[in-house]
Amino acid sequence: MKSHIEKRNKVVLITGSARRLGKAVALQLHSEGKDVIIHCNNSSGDAEKLVKKMNSDRENSAFTFSFNLRDFANYENIAEKLGKKWSDIDVLINNASTFYPTLIEESTVEQWDDLHDVNLKAPYFLSKIFQSSLKNNSGCVINIVDIYSDNPLENFPIYSIAKAGLKMLTKSLSIELGPEVRVNGVSPGSIMWPEVKEYEGKHQEIIESTQLKRQGDVKDIANTCSFLINKADYITGQIIDVDGGRNLSR
């Protein structure tokens, strides 16, 4: 078994980390001295810009990984694509997500597959692919869930179902990958507004439904991920709601 001491910095793979919440998590962990893999699919320009900045701050500390998470036939080649250093990860953060409405009368099999592939299937098979390095390094997996995994969002049934599955996946993998690997989830509430028109005009209503009566910040999610990696050696199989107490109002 490879000694964890041999590695200078922890290596963290964060899916969907070129923009928005994933980027904030990547910046936080990189600032702590971790080496980060910035995964993207359609945001390669943003990813390259972010990696360039990180490597200018600390040489060879970030790497761009462009990969379609729905390309399951090529999952076995991921380690080879990453190379020796970057495939030996300590932390896997499944952040990438697809989010859009699927009215039941208009929903399709393709929408079902798309939403489940990215939100549920990819986290499972990425965990499978990297289980050896995660176990050897006594690492951890963090799944970015959603408050709608408990209370479904109207007009988003397939998304809500997929995120509910991700919540159960978190608990199941904590059993399957333990005791070497800790698996937890972070469930964001009103942190960043989704880039869909269905949320337009609802921001204040959503904020008022929280106990803290204010919107959260991406740093709240980044700090929670940091806590789970650095300070939570005896926590596994748990979902931490970061929602300003909104779950108490539903």
Phi and psi restraints in degrees (value plus and minus 20) as a CYANA .aco file:
   2 LYS   PHI     -93.3   -53.3
   2 LYS   PSI     114.6   154.6
   3 SER   PHI     -95.4   -55.4
   3 SER   PSI     113.4   153.4
   4 HIS   PHI     -86.3   -46.3
   4 HIS   PSI     -44.6    -4.6
   5 ILE   PHI     -85.3   -45.3
   5 ILE   PSI     -45.2    -5.2
   6 GLU   PHI     -84.2   -44.2
   6 GLU   PSI     -43.3    -3.3
   7 LYS   PHI    -111.8   -71.8
   7 LYS   PSI     110.9   150.9
   8 ARG   PHI     -89.2   -49.2
   8 ARG   PSI     -69.0   -29.0
   9 ASN   PHI    -146.4  -106.4
   9 ASN   PSI     131.8   171.8
  10 LYS   PHI     -88.5   -48.5
  10 LYS   PSI     122.9   162.9
  11 VAL   PHI    -126.1   -86.1
  11 VAL   PSI     107.7   147.7
  12 VAL   PHI    -140.7  -100.7
  12 VAL   PSI     105.1   145.1
  13 LEU   PHI    -121.2   -81.2
  13 LEU   PSI     102.2   142.2
  14 ILE   PHI    -141.0  -101.0
  14 ILE   PSI      94.8   134.8
  15 THR   PHI     -95.9   -55.9
  15 THR   PSI     126.1   166.1
  16 GLY   PHI      39.5    79.5
  16 GLY   PSI      27.3    67.3
  17 SER   PHI    -131.6   -91.6
  17 SER   PSI      -4.0    36.0
  18 ALA   PHI    -100.4   -60.4
  18 ALA   PSI     -42.0    -2.0
  19 ARG   PHI    -161.6  -121.6
  19 ARG   PSI     149.0   189.0
  20 ARG   PHI      31.8    71.8
  20 ARG   PSI    -153.3  -113.3
  21 LEU   PHI     -82.5   -42.5
  21 LEU   PSI     -63.2   -23.2
  22 GLY   PHI     -80.7   -40.7
  22 GLY   PSI     -57.7   -17.7
  23 LYS   PHI     -83.5   -43.5
  23 LYS   PSI     -62.6   -22.6
  24 ALA   PHI     -82.1   -42.1
  24 ALA   PSI     -61.4   -21.4
  25 VAL   PHI     -84.4   -44.4
  25 VAL   PSI     -63.1   -23.1
  26 ALA   PHI     -81.5   -41.5
  26 ALA   PSI     -64.7   -24.7
  27 LEU   PHI     -83.2   -43.2
  27 LEU   PSI     -60.3   -20.3
  28 GLN   PHI     -83.0   -43.0
  28 GLN   PSI     -69.1   -29.1
  29 LEU   PHI     -88.8   -48.8
  29 LEU   PSI     -55.5   -15.5
  30 HIS   PHI     -85.3   -45.3
  30 HIS   PSI     -57.7   -17.7
  31 SER   PHI     -86.0   -46.0
  31 SER   PSI     -40.9    -0.9
  32 GLU   PHI    -105.9   -65.9
  32 GLU   PSI     -22.6    17.4
  33 GLY   PHI      79.9   119.9
  33 GLY   PSI     -10.8    29.2
  34 LYS   PHI    -107.5   -67.5
  34 LYS   PSI     130.5   170.5
  35 ASP   PHI    -110.7   -70.7
  35 ASP   PSI     115.2   155.2
  36 VAL   PHI    -144.0  -104.0
  36 VAL   PSI     121.9   161.9
  37 ILE   PHI    -121.5   -81.5
  37 ILE   PSI      96.2   136.2
  38 ILE   PHI    -111.2   -71.2
  38 ILE   PSI      83.7   123.7
  39 HIS   PHI    -108.5   -68.5
  39 HIS   PSI     123.4   163.4
  40 CYS   PHI    -170.1  -130.1
  40 CYS   PSI     147.5   187.5
  41 ASN   PHI    -142.0  -102.0
  41 ASN   PSI     -83.0   -43.0
  42 ASN   PHI    -124.2   -84.2
  42 ASN   PSI     -20.6    19.4
  43 SER   PHI    -132.6   -92.6
  43 SER   PSI      25.8    65.8
  44 SER   PHI     -83.3   -43.3
  44 SER   PSI     -55.3   -15.3
  45 GLY   PHI     -82.6   -42.6
  45 GLY   PSI     -65.6   -25.6
  46 ASP   PHI     -83.8   -43.8
  46 ASP   PSI     -59.2   -19.2
  47 ALA   PHI     -84.0   -44.0
  47 ALA   PSI     -66.7   -26.7
  48 GLU   PHI     -82.1   -42.1
  48 GLU   PSI     -60.5   -20.5
  49 LYS   PHI     -83.6   -43.6
  49 LYS   PSI     -62.4   -22.4
  50 LEU   PHI     -86.1   -46.1
  50 LEU   PSI     -65.0   -25.0
  51 VAL   PHI     -84.4   -44.4
  51 VAL   PSI     -59.3   -19.3
  52 LYS   PHI     -80.2   -40.2
  52 LYS   PSI     -63.1   -23.1
  53 LYS   PHI     -83.8   -43.8
  53 LYS   PSI     -65.1   -25.1
  54 MET   PHI     -82.8   -42.8
  54 MET   PSI     -63.1   -23.1
  55 ASN   PHI     -91.7   -51.7
  55 ASN   PSI     -44.3    -4.3
  56 SER   PHI     -92.9   -52.9
  56 SER   PSI     -50.2   -10.2
  57 ASP   PHI     -97.2   -57.2
  57 ASP   PSI     -57.2   -17.2
  58 ARG   PHI    -170.4  -130.4
  58 ARG   PSI      93.8   133.8
  59 GLU   PHI     -79.2   -39.2
  59 GLU   PSI     116.6   156.6
  60 ASN   PHI      35.1    75.1
  60 ASN   PSI      20.8    60.8
  61 SER   PHI    -130.9   -90.9
  61 SER   PSI     -22.3    17.7
  62 ALA   PHI    -166.1  -126.1
  62 ALA   PSI     132.2   172.2
  63 PHE   PHI    -165.3  -125.3
  63 PHE   PSI     115.9   155.9
  64 THR   PHI    -110.1   -70.1
  64 THR   PSI     110.9   150.9
  65 PHE   PHI    -148.8  -108.8
  65 PHE   PSI      84.2   124.2
  66 SER   PHI    -115.8   -75.8
  66 SER   PSI     101.3   141.3
  67 PHE   PHI    -179.6  -139.6
  67 PHE   PSI     116.0   156.0
  68 ASN   PHI    -102.2   -62.2
  68 ASN   PSI      92.7   132.7
  69 LEU   PHI     -85.1   -45.1
  69 LEU   PSI     -33.0     7.0
  70 ARG   PHI    -109.5   -69.5
  70 ARG   PSI     -22.4    17.6
  71 ASP   PHI    -107.1   -67.1
  71 ASP   PSI      46.6    86.6
  72 PHE   PHI     -85.7   -45.7
  72 PHE   PSI     -43.9    -3.9
  73 ALA   PHI     -84.0   -44.0
  73 ALA   PSI     -42.9    -2.9
  74 ASN   PHI    -126.7   -86.7
  74 ASN   PSI      -7.0    33.0
  75 TYR   PHI     -82.0   -42.0
  75 TYR   PSI     -54.6   -14.6
  76 GLU   PHI     -86.5   -46.5
  76 GLU   PSI     -35.9     4.1
  77 ASN   PHI    -115.6   -75.6
  77 ASN   PSI     -18.9    21.1
  78 ILE   PHI     -81.7   -41.7
  78 ILE   PSI     -66.4   -26.4
  79 ALA   PHI     -79.5   -39.5
  79 ALA   PSI     -60.9   -20.9
  80 GLU   PHI     -84.7   -44.7
  80 GLU   PSI     -60.0   -20.0
  81 LYS   PHI     -84.8   -44.8
  81 LYS   PSI     -55.6   -15.6
  82 LEU   PHI     -97.3   -57.3
  82 LEU   PSI     -51.1   -11.1
  83 GLY   PHI      68.8   108.8
  83 GLY   PSI     153.3   193.3
  84 LYS   PHI     -80.2   -40.2
  84 LYS   PSI     -71.1   -31.1
  85 LYS   PHI     -85.5   -45.5
  85 LYS   PSI     -69.3   -29.3
  86 TRP   PHI     -99.5   -59.5
  86 TRP   PSI     -36.4     3.6
  87 SER   PHI    -105.0   -65.0
  87 SER   PSI     -34.0     6.0
  88 ASP   PHI    -110.5   -70.5
  88 ASP   PSI      53.0    93.0
  89 ILE   PHI    -106.9   -66.9
  89 ILE   PSI     134.1   174.1
  90 ASP   PHI    -122.3   -82.3
  90 ASP   PSI     -49.4    -9.4
  91 VAL   PHI    -157.7  -117.7
  91 VAL   PSI     113.6   153.6
  92 LEU   PHI    -137.0   -97.0
  92 LEU   PSI     101.9   141.9
  93 ILE   PHI    -135.0   -95.0
  93 ILE   PSI      90.9   130.9
  94 ASN   PHI    -107.4   -67.4
  94 ASN   PSI      71.6   111.6
  95 ASN   PHI    -126.5   -86.5
  95 ASN   PSI     -49.6    -9.6
  96 ALA   PHI     -75.7   -35.7
  96 ALA   PSI     121.2   161.2
  97 SER   PHI    -173.0  -133.0
  97 SER   PSI     128.4   168.4
  98 THR   PHI    -131.1   -91.1
  98 THR   PSI     121.0   161.0
  99 PHE   PHI    -167.7  -127.7
  99 PHE   PSI      95.2   135.2
 100 TYR   PHI    -184.4  -144.4
 100 TYR   PSI     138.0   178.0
 101 PRO   PHI     -92.2   -52.2
 101 PRO   PSI     130.5   170.5
 102 THR   PHI    -160.1  -120.1
 102 THR   PSI      62.5   102.5
 103 LEU   PHI     -78.5   -38.5
 103 LEU   PSI     113.7   153.7
 104 ILE   PHI     -79.3   -39.3
 104 ILE   PSI     -54.8   -14.8
 105 GLU   PHI     -93.7   -53.7
 105 GLU   PSI     -35.3     4.7
 106 GLU   PHI    -134.3   -94.3
 106 GLU   PSI     -23.6    16.4
 107 SER   PHI     -90.2   -50.2
 107 SER   PSI     133.8   173.8
 108 THR   PHI    -148.7  -108.7
 108 THR   PSI     144.3   184.3
 109 VAL   PHI     -83.4   -43.4
 109 VAL   PSI     -57.8   -17.8
 110 GLU   PHI     -81.4   -41.4
 110 GLU   PSI     -61.0   -21.0
 111 GLN   PHI     -84.2   -44.2
 111 GLN   PSI     -62.1   -22.1
 112 TRP   PHI     -78.4   -38.4
 112 TRP   PSI     -69.1   -29.1
 113 ASP   PHI     -84.1   -44.1
 113 ASP   PSI     -63.7   -23.7
 114 ASP   PHI     -81.2   -41.2
 114 ASP   PSI     -69.8   -29.8
 115 LEU   PHI     -88.3   -48.3
 115 LEU   PSI     -56.1   -16.1
 116 HIS   PHI     -97.5   -57.5
 116 HIS   PSI     -55.3   -15.3
 117 ASP   PHI     -79.5   -39.5
 117 ASP   PSI     -68.6   -28.6
 118 VAL   PHI    -100.6   -60.6
 118 VAL   PSI     -62.3   -22.3
 119 ASN   PHI    -102.2   -62.2
 119 ASN   PSI     -41.3    -1.3
 120 LEU   PHI    -152.4  -112.4
 120 LEU   PSI     -71.6   -31.6
 121 LYS   PHI     -86.8   -46.8
 121 LYS   PSI     -64.4   -24.4
 122 ALA   PHI     -81.0   -41.0
 122 ALA   PSI     -67.5   -27.5
 123 PRO   PHI     -76.9   -36.9
 123 PRO   PSI     -57.4   -17.4
 124 TYR   PHI     -84.7   -44.7
 124 TYR   PSI     -70.5   -30.5
 125 PHE   PHI     -96.5   -56.5
 125 PHE   PSI     -47.2    -7.2
 126 LEU   PHI     -85.8   -45.8
 126 LEU   PSI     -60.4   -20.4
 127 SER   PHI     -82.3   -42.3
 127 SER   PSI     -58.7   -18.7
 128 LYS   PHI     -84.5   -44.5
 128 LYS   PSI     -67.4   -27.4
 129 ILE   PHI     -80.0   -40.0
 129 ILE   PSI     -60.2   -20.2
 130 PHE   PHI    -120.5   -80.5
 130 PHE   PSI      -9.3    30.7
 131 GLN   PHI     -81.5   -41.5
 131 GLN   PSI     -55.2   -15.2
 132 SER   PHI     -84.9   -44.9
 132 SER   PSI     -68.7   -28.7
 133 SER   PHI     -87.7   -47.7
 133 SER   PSI     -57.8   -17.8
 134 LEU   PHI     -82.3   -42.3
 134 LEU   PSI     -60.7   -20.7
 135 LYS   PHI     -90.1   -50.1
 135 LYS   PSI     -64.4   -24.4
 136 ASN   PHI     -80.8   -40.8
 136 ASN   PSI     -52.3   -12.3
 137 ASN   PHI    -119.0   -79.0
 137 ASN   PSI     -11.1    28.9
 138 SER   PHI      29.0    69.0
 138 SER   PSI      29.9    69.9
 139 GLY   PHI    -108.7   -68.7
 139 GLY   PSI    -183.1  -143.1
 140 CYS   PHI    -169.4  -129.4
 140 CYS   PSI     138.1   178.1
 141 VAL   PHI    -138.2   -98.2
 141 VAL   PSI     115.5   155.5
 142 ILE   PHI    -144.3  -104.3
 142 ILE   PSI     102.6   142.6
 143 ASN   PHI    -123.7   -83.7
 143 ASN   PSI     109.1   149.1
 144 ILE   PHI    -106.3   -66.3
 144 ILE   PSI      87.7   127.7
 145 VAL   PHI    -111.7   -71.7
 145 VAL   PSI    -151.2  -111.2
 146 ASP   PHI    -197.1  -157.1
 146 ASP   PSI     128.3   168.3
 147 ILE   PHI     -83.9   -43.9
 147 ILE   PSI     -41.2    -1.2
 148 TYR   PHI     -98.3   -58.3
 148 TYR   PSI     -18.4    21.6
 149 SER   PHI     -92.4   -52.4
 149 SER   PSI     -40.6    -0.6
 150 ASP   PHI    -121.3   -81.3
 150 ASP   PSI     -62.3   -22.3
 151 ASN   PHI    -144.6  -104.6
 151 ASN   PSI      81.9   121.9
 152 PRO   PHI     -80.2   -40.2
 152 PRO   PSI     125.3   165.3
 153 LEU   PHI    -105.7   -65.7
 153 LEU   PSI     107.6   147.6
 154 GLU   PHI     -78.3   -38.3
 154 GLU   PSI     116.2   156.2
 155 ASN   PHI      54.9    94.9
 155 ASN   PSI     -16.5    23.5
 156 PHE   PHI    -144.6  -104.6
 156 PHE   PSI      28.7    68.7
 157 PRO   PHI     -83.6   -43.6
 157 PRO   PSI     -61.9   -21.9
 158 ILE   PHI     -88.2   -48.2
 158 ILE   PSI     -62.5   -22.5
 159 TYR   PHI     -79.3   -39.3
 159 TYR   PSI     -67.2   -27.2
 160 SER   PHI     -81.6   -41.6
 160 SER   PSI     -60.3   -20.3
 161 ILE   PHI     -83.7   -43.7
 161 ILE   PSI     -63.8   -23.8
 162 ALA   PHI     -82.8   -42.8
 162 ALA   PSI     -61.4   -21.4
 163 LYS   PHI     -90.9   -50.9
 163 LYS   PSI     -51.8   -11.8
 164 ALA   PHI     -84.3   -44.3
 164 ALA   PSI     -58.1   -18.1
 165 GLY   PHI     -84.2   -44.2
 165 GLY   PSI     -58.0   -18.0
 166 LEU   PHI     -84.8   -44.8
 166 LEU   PSI     -54.4   -14.4
 167 LYS   PHI     -83.8   -43.8
 167 LYS   PSI     -64.7   -24.7
 168 MET   PHI     -88.9   -48.9
 168 MET   PSI     -55.4   -15.4
 169 LEU   PHI     -78.0   -38.0
 169 LEU   PSI     -61.4   -21.4
 170 THR   PHI     -78.8   -38.8
 170 THR   PSI     -66.8   -26.8
 171 LYS   PHI     -88.1   -48.1
 171 LYS   PSI     -61.1   -21.1
 172 SER   PHI     -85.1   -45.1
 172 SER   PSI     -64.7   -24.7
 173 LEU   PHI     -90.0   -50.0
 173 LEU   PSI     -45.1    -5.1
 174 SER   PHI     -83.9   -43.9
 174 SER   PSI     -48.5    -8.5
 175 ILE   PHI    -101.0   -61.0
 175 ILE   PSI     -67.0   -27.0
 176 GLU   PHI     -87.8   -47.8
 176 GLU   PSI     -55.6   -15.6
 177 LEU   PHI    -118.0   -78.0
 177 LEU   PSI     -29.3    10.7
 178 GLY   PHI     -95.6   -55.6
 178 GLY   PSI     142.5   182.5
 179 PRO   PHI    -107.9   -67.9
 179 PRO   PSI     -24.4    15.6
 180 GLU   PHI     -91.4   -51.4
 180 GLU   PSI     -54.8   -14.8
 181 VAL   PHI    -134.4   -94.4
 181 VAL   PSI     111.0   151.0
 182 ARG   PHI    -111.7   -71.7
 182 ARG   PSI     118.6   158.6
 183 VAL   PHI    -149.2  -109.2
 183 VAL   PSI     100.6   140.6
 184 ASN   PHI    -157.1  -117.1
 184 ASN   PSI     150.1   190.1
 185 GLY   PHI    -148.9  -108.9
 185 GLY   PSI     133.2   173.2
 186 VAL   PHI    -141.6  -101.6
 186 VAL   PSI     107.5   147.5
 187 SER   PHI    -134.3   -94.3
 187 SER   PSI      78.4   118.4
 188 PRO   PHI     -94.5   -54.5
 188 PRO   PSI     128.5   168.5
 189 GLY   PHI    -126.3   -86.3
 189 GLY   PSI    -142.5  -102.5
 190 SER   PHI    -102.0   -62.0
 190 SER   PSI      59.1    99.1
 191 ILE   PHI    -125.8   -85.8
 191 ILE   PSI     -80.1   -40.1
 192 MET   PHI    -148.4  -108.4
 192 MET   PSI     117.6   157.6
 193 TRP   PHI     -93.6   -53.6
 193 TRP   PSI     112.7   152.7
 194 PRO   PHI     -80.9   -40.9
 194 PRO   PSI     131.3   171.3
 195 GLU   PHI    -108.4   -68.4
 195 GLU   PSI      36.9    76.9
 196 VAL   PHI    -154.7  -114.7
 196 VAL   PSI     125.0   165.0
 197 LYS   PHI     -86.9   -46.9
 197 LYS   PSI     -41.5    -1.5
 198 GLU   PHI     -83.4   -43.4
 198 GLU   PSI     -38.8     1.2
 199 TYR   PHI    -111.3   -71.3
 199 TYR   PSI     -29.3    10.7
 200 GLU   PHI     -82.7   -42.7
 200 GLU   PSI     111.9   151.9
 201 GLY   PHI      62.6   102.6
 201 GLY   PSI     -20.4    19.6
 202 LYS   PHI    -127.6   -87.6
 202 LYS   PSI     -20.0    20.0
 203 HIS   PHI     -79.5   -39.5
 203 HIS   PSI     -70.3   -30.3
 204 GLN   PHI     -85.4   -45.4
 204 GLN   PSI     -57.8   -17.8
 205 GLU   PHI     -80.8   -40.8
 205 GLU   PSI     -62.0   -22.0
 206 ILE   PHI     -87.7   -47.7
 206 ILE   PSI     -62.6   -22.6
 207 ILE   PHI     -80.9   -40.9
 207 ILE   PSI     -61.1   -21.1
 208 GLU   PHI     -86.4   -46.4
 208 GLU   PSI     -40.7    -0.7
 209 SER   PHI    -100.9   -60.9
 209 SER   PSI     -27.1    12.9
 210 THR   PHI    -106.6   -66.6
 210 THR   PSI     138.4   178.4
 211 GLN   PHI     -96.0   -56.0
 211 GLN   PSI     -44.8    -4.8
 212 LEU   PHI    -111.8   -71.8
 212 LEU   PSI     -27.7    12.3
 213 LYS   PHI      36.1    76.1
 213 LYS   PSI      17.7    57.7
 214 ARG   PHI    -177.0  -137.0
 214 ARG   PSI     140.0   180.0
 215 GLN   PHI    -100.5   -60.5
 215 GLN   PSI     123.9   163.9
 216 GLY   PHI     -99.1   -59.1
 216 GLY   PSI    -199.8  -159.8
 217 ASP   PHI    -147.5  -107.5
 217 ASP   PSI     133.2   173.2
 218 VAL   PHI     -78.1   -38.1
 218 VAL   PSI     -46.6    -6.6
 219 LYS   PHI     -84.7   -44.7
 219 LYS   PSI     -47.3    -7.3
 220 ASP   PHI     -83.8   -43.8
 220 ASP   PSI     -58.4   -18.4
 221 ILE   PHI     -93.7   -53.7
 221 ILE   PSI     -63.1   -23.1
 222 ALA   PHI     -80.5   -40.5
 222 ALA   PSI     -63.0   -23.0
 223 ASN   PHI     -87.2   -47.2
 223 ASN   PSI     -54.1   -14.1
 224 THR   PHI     -88.1   -48.1
 224 THR   PSI     -61.5   -21.5
 225 CYS   PHI     -82.2   -42.2
 225 CYS   PSI     -62.8   -22.8
 226 SER   PHI     -79.9   -39.9
 226 SER   PSI     -63.2   -23.2
 227 PHE   PHI     -79.5   -39.5
 227 PHE   PSI     -66.4   -26.4
 228 LEU   PHI     -84.9   -44.9
 228 LEU   PSI     -50.5   -10.5
 229 ILE   PHI     -99.5   -59.5
 229 ILE   PSI     -64.0   -24.0
 230 ASN   PHI    -119.4   -79.4
 230 ASN   PSI     -45.6    -5.6
 231 LYS   PHI    -147.8  -107.8
 231 LYS   PSI     -11.0    29.0
 232 ALA   PHI    -145.8  -105.8
 232 ALA   PSI      31.0    71.0
 233 ASP   PHI     -84.7   -44.7
 233 ASP   PSI     -38.3     1.7
 234 TYR   PHI    -134.6   -94.6
 234 TYR   PSI       5.0    45.0
 235 ILE   PHI    -140.9  -100.9
 235 ILE   PSI     105.1   145.1
 236 THR   PHI    -173.7  -133.7
 236 THR   PSI     132.6   172.6
 237 GLY   PHI      53.6    93.6
 237 GLY   PSI      -1.4    38.6
 238 GLN   PHI    -133.4   -93.4
 238 GLN   PSI     132.0   172.0
 239 ILE   PHI    -135.2   -95.2
 239 ILE   PSI     101.7   141.7
 240 ILE   PHI    -119.6   -79.6
 240 ILE   PSI      97.0   137.0
 241 ASP   PHI     -99.5   -59.5
 241 ASP   PSI     105.7   145.7
 242 VAL   PHI    -139.1   -99.1
 242 VAL   PSI      59.1    99.1
 243 ASP   PHI    -157.5  -117.5
 243 ASP   PSI      -7.0    33.0
 244 GLY   PHI      44.6    84.6
 244 GLY   PSI       1.8    41.8
 245 GLY   PHI      60.6   100.6
 245 GLY   PSI      -3.7    36.3
 246 ARG   PHI     -84.3   -44.3
 246 ARG   PSI     -51.5   -11.5
 247 ASN   PHI     -83.6   -43.6
 247 ASN   PSI     -37.1     2.9
 248 LEU   PHI     -99.3   -59.3
 248 LEU   PSI     -33.9     6.1
 249 SER   PHI    -118.3   -78.3
 249 SER   PSI     -21.9    18.1
